[in-house]
Amino acid sequence: MEVWYDIGIASLATIICIVGVIGSFLPVIPGPPISFGGMWFLQLQDTGPFTTNRLISWFVIVAFITVLD
């Protein structure tokens, strides 16, 4: 059961990240925040791939880029 959960989360996160990359080129969709949401979905796995410091660092970068945009 846990394997299917991880596969589902990874698939959803991949789709969200792809939408975020597309949003980086389309002005209608906010790309960086959506891609950051995909990173958060990956953290929901049993073994999260990112540390807390890395997520906070990316949050600051994404917030800065979003404000500049």
Buried (B, 14 or more C-beta within 10 A) or exposed (E): EEEEEBEEBBEBBEEBBEBBBEBBEEEEBBBBBBBBBBBBBBBBBEEEEBEEEEBEEBBEEBEEBEEEE
